[in-house]
Amino acid sequence: MVVVAVAACNLTEVDGSLSITSQPPWDFHPSGCTNGITHEFYGVDLSDGVSTVRVFQAPIDGWLVTVTKDGDPSAPSGRLAPATCTHFDASLDEDECGHCDKNHHGDEYATMSGHVSLECDWDGTGARVAANLTFDNCNTPEYNQ
């Protein structure tokens, strides 16, 4: 488990991994997270500094998990949806005042917590992806600066 200290009451925590059985195999172990509230998506970005796993609920498509091995999370390497998975369990919980104090409140101070556990096909090549990730008190990117 990784605990990230921020200048507030609640500590950001991320734990778990995501693995793809491709050739070569690929493993992801997040070291931090941010929520997407101020970037207009309901979810979180889990990052290891290079790669990003985005867990979110889209208004039309429902639950989605995207994997970006390197680069911009808005151009992912792959997308996972419950229909392509033999197991998919996810939750998101927004705390609208996760880092509030008497002088600060609003979306920029909200935090997001939850989990995702899945087993899915990856890119139609026969490779599989498995994940068990938990996250607590993910801040907005602006708050982390």
N, C-alpha and C positions, 0 to 999 in steps of 0.2 A: 504494500500500500504506500502511496506517495501522498504526503501532506504538504500543502503549499501555504505558507503563512502570508496573510495579507493584513493591511492596516484596518482591521475590523474585528468584530466579535467572533464570527463564524469562520472556521478554517475550511479551505477547499481541500477535498480528498478525492483521489481517483485510485481505482484498484482493478486488476484483472488484465486480460489480454485478448487479442484477436489473432487467429492464425489462418493462413491460406495454404492448402496442400499443393500449391502449384510447383512447377520446376523452374527455378529453385523455390523452396518453401519460403514463406514470408511471415514474420511475426511482428506484432505491434504491442507495445507496452506503454500506455499513456503516462505522461508525467505532469499533465495539467489539463484544465478544461475551462471553457468560457461558454456562456449561454448566448443564444441567438436573438434575444428579445429586441435589442436595438438594431439588429441587422435583418429584421422582418422575417424570421423563422422561429417556430416554436420548437426549440430543442437545444442541443449542446454540440460543441466541437470538442472532441478529445484529441490531444496532440502529444507527440513525443519530441517536438521541436522541428521535425522534418515532415512527418506524415500526419494525416488527420482522419479521424473517424467521426462522421456527423450522424447523430441520432436525432430524428425529428418526426413530427407529425405534419404532413402536408394537408392542406384543406380539402383537396379532391382525392388524392391517392392514399391518404392515411399514413400509416407507419412506413418510414424508409430509413435505411442506414446506407450512407455512402462511405466509400473508402478512397482516400486520396493518398497514394504511396509517396508522392513528392509534388509539392507545388500548391496551387490555389484550390481550396476546398470546393469552390463553385464549378470546377472542372474535374470531377472525380474519376478515378480509375475504374470504379464499378459501383453498382447500385444493388441493394438487397431489399426485397419486399417480402412480406409474409407468404405470398403465393409461390415464391421460389424456394421456400424453406421447409424442412421437415420439422423444425422447432423454431419458434419466434415468440419471445416474451419481452416486452419492453414497458417501461413506465417513465413518466416525467411529472415532476411536482414543482411548480413555481412558487417561491416564497417572495411575494411582492415587496417585502421589506427586509430581505436577508441581511443587508448591511446598513440598515437605517439607523440614524441617531436623531436627536431632536431637531437637527438643522438640515437633514437630508432625507428625501424620500422620492419615489418614482421609479420608472423602469430601469434607469441606469444603476439603481442600487438593489435590484431584484437578483435573486439567485435561483438556480435550477438544480434539482437533485433527481436521481432515478437510477435505472439499470437497463441493460439489454443483454439477453442471453439468446443465442441463435445457432442454428446449424443449417447451412444453405449451399446451393450450387453456386459455383463461381464462374462466370463468363462462358458457360457452355462447353468447357474443355474437359469436363470430368473432375476438375479440381473442386475441393470443398472448402468452405470457410466456417470456422467455429469461433464463437466469442462468448465471453462471460465478463462483462464490464459493469462496474458500479461507479457512481459519481455523486458527490455531495457538495452543495454550496458553490456551484460554478457561477462566477461573476460575469458581468458584461465585460467585453474587451476594454471598453473605456475606463472601467473601474480598476482594471488590473494595471493600467499604465502608471 
